[in-house]
Each structure stands twice: as structure tokens, then as C-alpha cells.
């Protein structure tokens, strides 16, 4: 999976109480760390990891 990349097809805003929002714009590329049956773990250029739901594949994100 180390060569897999996700392309965001829509803007994505991650929020967590007590922290600034993380905003990822359409066209952002994210490195795939792990793929499971219901989600994909990705990492950005700042080493932050988060989960994308498989149900959002081909709408919010696309696996390249």
C-alpha cells in the first residue's frame, strides 16, 4: 500500500474540539497507510493521519 494515493474530489474539513480545523482542498493528494473493509487510513504531508470512509469513495475521494 505504500505507493497508493488518494485524491480528494471535494473540500474536506476535519474538526476536533479544542483544536483548529484542518482544511484539505479539492485536488489534495494523501498517502494511503492502510485499507480495510470499511475505511482507508491516509496521511498528509505534515504526518497527520485520519480515516476516510469507503462509502465516500468516488464522491469525496478517489483511490489512484
N, CA, C and O atoms as CSV, one atom per row, in Angstrom:
chain,resi,resn,atom,element,x,y,z
A,1,UNK,N,N,0.805,-1.207,0.000
A,1,UNK,CA,C,0.000,0.000,0.000
A,1,UNK,C,C,0.846,1.269,0.000
A,1,UNK,O,O,0.301,2.362,-0.152
A,2,UNK,N,N,2.127,1.158,0.162
A,2,UNK,CA,C,2.959,2.337,0.333
A,2,UNK,C,C,2.966,3.249,-0.890
A,2,UNK,O,O,3.318,4.423,-0.772
A,3,UNK,N,N,2.587,2.740,-2.062
A,3,UNK,CA,C,2.572,3.564,-3.258
A,3,UNK,C,C,1.185,4.085,-3.594
A,3,UNK,O,O,1.032,4.837,-4.557
A,4,UNK,N,N,0.173,3.706,-2.826
A,4,UNK,CA,C,-1.198,4.137,-3.103
A,4,UNK,C,C,-1.425,5.560,-2.636
A,4,UNK,O,O,-0.905,5.999,-1.610
A,5,UNK,N,N,-2.226,6.268,-3.431
A,5,UNK,CA,C,-2.530,7.672,-3.143
A,5,UNK,C,C,-4.026,7.897,-3.311
A,5,UNK,O,O,-4.669,7.296,-4.172
A,6,UNK,N,N,-4.566,8.774,-2.470
A,6,UNK,CA,C,-5.961,9.190,-2.557
A,6,UNK,C,C,-6.001,10.630,-3.057
A,6,UNK,O,O,-5.220,11.472,-2.616
A,7,UNK,N,N,-6.913,10.900,-3.976
A,7,UNK,CA,C,-7.177,12.250,-4.478
A,7,UNK,C,C,-8.511,12.712,-3.910
A,7,UNK,O,O,-9.515,12.010,-4.038
A,8,UNK,N,N,-8.533,13.886,-3.285
A,8,UNK,CA,C,-9.796,14.431,-2.778
A,8,UNK,C,C,-10.574,15.064,-3.925
A,8,UNK,O,O,-10.047,15.903,-4.656
A,9,UNK,N,N,-11.840,14.654,-4.076
A,9,UNK,CA,C,-12.726,15.178,-5.117
A,9,UNK,C,C,-13.570,16.341,-4.606
A,9,UNK,O,O,-14.291,16.976,-5.376
A,10,UNK,N,N,-13.478,16.615,-3.310
A,10,UNK,CA,C,-14.244,17.692,-2.681
A,10,UNK,C,C,-13.422,18.231,-1.516
A,10,UNK,O,O,-12.540,17.547,-0.998
A,11,UNK,N,N,-13.720,19.457,-1.112
A,11,UNK,CA,C,-13.062,20.013,0.072
A,11,UNK,C,C,-13.427,19.162,1.285
A,11,UNK,O,O,-14.545,18.656,1.387
A,12,UNK,N,N,-12.479,19.013,2.194
A,12,UNK,CA,C,-12.676,18.206,3.391
A,12,UNK,C,C,-12.215,19.020,4.593
A,12,UNK,O,O,-11.089,19.516,4.616
A,13,UNK,N,N,-13.088,19.158,5.593
A,13,UNK,CA,C,-12.753,19.887,6.811
A,13,UNK,C,C,-12.849,18.926,7.983
A,13,UNK,O,O,-13.907,18.348,8.236
A,14,UNK,N,N,-11.746,18.755,8.699
A,14,UNK,CA,C,-11.715,17.903,9.886
A,14,UNK,C,C,-11.762,18.790,11.118
A,14,UNK,O,O,-10.979,19.732,11.244
A,15,UNK,N,N,-12.687,18.486,12.030
A,15,UNK,CA,C,-12.838,19.290,13.235
A,15,UNK,C,C,-12.663,18.417,14.472
A,15,UNK,O,O,-13.047,17.248,14.500
A,16,UNK,N,N,-12.073,19.024,15.484
A,16,UNK,CA,C,-11.918,18.363,16.775
A,16,UNK,C,C,-11.959,19.456,17.831
A,16,UNK,O,O,-11.263,20.465,17.726
A,17,UNK,N,N,-12.779,19.242,18.844
A,17,UNK,CA,C,-12.948,20.236,19.891
A,17,UNK,C,C,-11.604,20.585,20.529
A,17,UNK,O,O,-10.822,19.707,20.893
A,18,UNK,N,N,-11.356,21.901,20.655
A,18,UNK,CA,C,-10.126,22.382,21.268
A,18,UNK,C,C,-8.976,22.546,20.294
A,18,UNK,O,O,-7.891,22.972,20.691
A,19,UNK,N,N,-9.193,22.214,19.010
A,19,UNK,CA,C,-8.147,22.330,18.001
A,19,UNK,C,C,-8.663,23.130,16.816
A,19,UNK,O,O,-9.870,23.191,16.582
A,20,UNK,N,N,-7.745,23.747,16.062
A,20,UNK,CA,C,-8.122,24.431,14.835
A,20,UNK,C,C,-8.579,23.404,13.806
A,20,UNK,O,O,-8.089,22.274,13.788
A,21,UNK,N,N,-9.522,23.801,12.945
A,21,UNK,CA,C,-9.972,22.930,11.863
A,21,UNK,C,C,-8.826,22.662,10.900
A,21,UNK,O,O,-7.998,23.537,10.644
A,22,UNK,N,N,-8.786,21.452,10.371
A,22,UNK,CA,C,-7.852,21.118,9.294
A,22,UNK,C,C,-8.650,21.138,7.999
A,22,UNK,O,O,-9.652,20.434,7.871
A,23,UNK,N,N,-8.208,21.941,7.044
A,23,UNK,CA,C,-8.927,22.094,5.784
A,23,UNK,C,C,-8.071,21.524,4.656
A,23,UNK,O,O,-6.924,21.928,4.464
A,24,UNK,N,N,-8.645,20.588,3.922
A,24,UNK,CA,C,-7.991,19.991,2.757
A,24,UNK,C,C,-8.826,20.357,1.538
A,24,UNK,O,O,-10.029,20.099,1.503
A,25,UNK,N,N,-8.191,20.957,0.544
A,25,UNK,CA,C,-8.897,21.425,-0.640
A,25,UNK,C,C,-9.042,20.321,-1.681
A,25,UNK,O,O,-8.276,19.357,-1.695
A,26,UNK,N,N,-10.026,20.477,-2.540
A,26,UNK,CA,C,-10.211,19.575,-3.675
A,26,UNK,C,C,-8.901,19.486,-4.441
A,26,UNK,O,O,-8.247,20.498,-4.694
A,27,UNK,N,N,-8.524,18.271,-4.806
A,27,UNK,CA,C,-7.277,18.065,-5.538
A,27,UNK,C,C,-6.105,17.674,-4.656
A,27,UNK,O,O,-5.033,17.341,-5.163
A,28,UNK,N,N,-6.293,17.708,-3.333
A,28,UNK,CA,C,-5.234,17.313,-2.409
A,28,UNK,C,C,-4.938,15.822,-2.558
A,28,UNK,O,O,-5.853,15.011,-2.697
A,29,UNK,N,N,-3.653,15.468,-2.528
A,29,UNK,CA,C,-3.224,14.074,-2.564
A,29,UNK,C,C,-2.817,13.644,-1.164
A,29,UNK,O,O,-2.118,14.374,-0.461
A,30,UNK,N,N,-3.254,12.465,-0.764
A,30,UNK,CA,C,-2.946,11.909,0.555
A,30,UNK,C,C,-2.387,10.504,0.380
A,30,UNK,O,O,-2.870,9.738,-0.454
A,31,UNK,N,N,-1.375,10.166,1.160
A,31,UNK,CA,C,-0.755,8.842,1.083
A,31,UNK,C,C,-1.597,7.826,1.848
A,31,UNK,O,O,-2.020,8.087,2.974
A,32,UNK,N,N,-1.840,6.671,1.236
A,32,UNK,CA,C,-2.604,5.602,1.874
A,32,UNK,C,C,-1.677,4.815,2.794
A,32,UNK,O,O,-0.619,4.341,2.379
A,33,UNK,N,N,-2.094,4.686,4.049
A,33,UNK,CA,C,-1.327,3.926,5.033
A,33,UNK,C,C,-1.885,2.516,5.199
A,33,UNK,O,O,-1.133,1.562,5.399
A,34,UNK,N,N,-3.227,2.391,5.115
A,34,UNK,CA,C,-3.871,1.099,5.309
A,34,UNK,C,C,-5.265,1.124,4.694
A,34,UNK,O,O,-5.955,2.143,4.742
A,35,UNK,N,N,-5.673,0.000,4.118
A,35,UNK,CA,C,-7.030,-0.146,3.583
A,35,UNK,C,C,-7.712,-1.281,4.325
A,35,UNK,O,O,-7.161,-2.376,4.439
A,36,UNK,N,N,-8.922,-1.017,4.834
A,36,UNK,CA,C,-9.713,-2.066,5.478
A,36,UNK,C,C,-11.035,-2.196,4.731
A,36,UNK,O,O,-11.242,-1.546,3.706
A,37,UNK,N,N,-11.921,-3.031,5.244
A,37,UNK,CA,C,-13.209,-3.258,4.576
A,37,UNK,C,C,-14.104,-2.033,4.554
A,37,UNK,O,O,-14.882,-1.856,3.617
A,38,UNK,N,N,-14.007,-1.180,5.572
A,38,UNK,CA,C,-14.941,-0.048,5.638
A,38,UNK,C,C,-14.283,1.319,5.697
A,38,UNK,O,O,-14.984,2.330,5.759
A,39,UNK,N,N,-12.951,1.380,5.680
A,39,UNK,CA,C,-12.285,2.682,5.682
A,39,UNK,C,C,-10.860,2.585,5.135
A,39,UNK,O,O,-10.302,1.502,4.962
A,40,UNK,N,N,-10.298,3.770,4.872
A,40,UNK,CA,C,-8.924,3.897,4.412
A,40,UNK,C,C,-8.221,4.861,5.359
A,40,UNK,O,O,-8.737,5.945,5.636
A,41,UNK,N,N,-7.055,4.479,5.856
A,41,UNK,CA,C,-6.248,5.364,6.700
A,41,UNK,C,C,-5.270,6.088,5.782
A,41,UNK,O,O,-4.525,5.457,5.033
A,42,UNK,N,N,-5.279,7.430,5.847
A,42,UNK,CA,C,-4.412,8.239,4.996
A,42,UNK,C,C,-3.536,9.152,5.845
A,42,UNK,O,O,-3.815,9.385,7.021
A,43,UNK,N,N,-2.468,9.668,5.226
A,43,UNK,CA,C,-1.535,10.573,5.907
A,43,UNK,C,C,-1.277,11.769,5.007
A,43,UNK,O,O,-1.111,11.623,3.796
A,44,UNK,N,N,-1.245,12.962,5.612
A,44,UNK,CA,C,-0.950,14.166,4.833
A,44,UNK,C,C,0.551,14.471,4.888
A,44,UNK,O,O,1.321,13.725,5.494
A,45,UNK,N,N,0.956,15.569,4.255
A,45,UNK,CA,C,2.366,15.959,4.191
A,45,UNK,C,C,2.946,16.354,5.539
A,45,UNK,O,O,4.165,16.423,5.697
A,46,UNK,N,N,2.073,16.616,6.516
A,46,UNK,CA,C,2.523,17.006,7.859
A,46,UNK,C,C,2.483,15.827,8.826
A,46,UNK,O,O,2.549,16.009,10.042
A,47,UNK,N,N,2.373,14.605,8.273
A,47,UNK,CA,C,2.377,13.364,9.059
A,47,UNK,C,C,1.112,13.163,9.906
A,47,UNK,O,O,1.106,12.322,10.805
A,48,UNK,N,N,0.046,13.921,9.632
A,48,UNK,CA,C,-1.225,13.725,10.339
A,48,UNK,C,C,-1.982,12.604,9.640
A,48,UNK,O,O,-2.090,12.588,8.414
A,49,UNK,N,N,-2.502,11.670,10.423
A,49,UNK,CA,C,-3.266,10.566,9.856
A,49,UNK,C,C,-4.733,10.691,10.239
A,49,UNK,O,O,-5.073,11.212,11.302
A,50,UNK,N,N,-5.594,10.204,9.353
A,50,UNK,CA,C,-7.033,10.187,9.625
A,50,UNK,C,C,-7.694,9.161,8.724
A,50,UNK,O,O,-7.057,8.599,7.832
A,51,UNK,N,N,-8.962,8.925,8.959
A,51,UNK,CA,C,-9.714,7.872,8.275
A,51,UNK,C,C,-10.698,8.480,7.280
A,51,UNK,O,O,-11.361,9.478,7.566
A,52,UNK,N,N,-10.777,7.858,6.112
A,52,UNK,CA,C,-11.804,8.172,5.122
A,52,UNK,C,C,-12.719,6.962,4.998
A,52,UNK,O,O,-12.240,5.830,4.930
A,53,UNK,N,N,-14.026,7.187,4.969
A,53,UNK,CA,C,-14.994,6.096,4.865
A,53,UNK,C,C,-15.058,5.565,3.436
A,53,UNK,O,O,-15.039,6.339,2.479
A,54,UNK,N,N,-15.134,4.245,3.297
A,54,UNK,CA,C,-15.271,3.648,1.971
A,54,UNK,C,C,-16.556,4.092,1.279
A,54,UNK,O,O,-16.605,4.159,0.051
A,55,UNK,N,N,-17.594,4.396,2.052
A,55,UNK,CA,C,-18.860,4.829,1.439
A,55,UNK,C,C,-18.715,6.170,0.714
A,55,UNK,O,O,-19.567,6.521,-0.102
A,56,UNK,N,N,-17.646,6.923,1.000
A,56,UNK,CA,C,-17.396,8.205,0.333
A,56,UNK,C,C,-16.490,8.066,-0.889
A,56,UNK,O,O,-16.179,9.055,-1.553
A,57,UNK,N,N,-16.065,6.818,-1.186
A,57,UNK,CA,C,-15.195,6.587,-2.336
A,57,UNK,C,C,-15.920,6.992,-3.610
A,57,UNK,O,O,-17.110,6.720,-3.773
A,58,UNK,N,N,-15.203,7.637,-4.501
A,58,UNK,CA,C,-15.682,8.111,-5.792
A,58,UNK,C,C,-16.618,9.314,-5.694
A,58,UNK,O,O,-17.085,9.817,-6.717
A,59,UNK,N,N,-16.897,9.781,-4.475
A,59,UNK,CA,C,-17.629,11.048,-4.335
A,59,UNK,C,C,-16.721,12.061,-3.660
A,59,UNK,O,O,-16.417,13.101,-4.244
A,60,UNK,N,N,-16.284,11.776,-2.440
A,60,UNK,CA,C,-15.386,12.672,-1.710
A,60,UNK,C,C,-13.930,12.408,-2.082
A,60,UNK,O,O,-13.122,13.335,-2.144
A,61,UNK,N,N,-13.599,11.141,-2.328
A,61,UNK,CA,C,-12.205,10.781,-2.645
A,61,UNK,C,C,-12.154,9.648,-3.659
A,61,UNK,O,O,-13.115,8.899,-3.836
A,62,UNK,N,N,-10.988,9.544,-4.329
A,62,UNK,CA,C,-10.749,8.501,-5.319
A,62,UNK,C,C,-9.382,7.900,-5.074
A,62,UNK,O,O,-8.416,8.628,-4.845
A,63,UNK,N,N,-9.285,6.578,-5.118
A,63,UNK,CA,C,-8.014,5.883,-4.987
A,63,UNK,C,C,-7.315,5.884,-6.342
A,63,UNK,O,O,-7.883,5.446,-7.342
A,64,UNK,N,N,-6.093,6.373,-6.367
A,64,UNK,CA,C,-5.335,6.431,-7.638
A,64,UNK,C,C,-4.380,5.254,-7.737
A,64,UNK,O,O,-3.659,5.125,-8.727
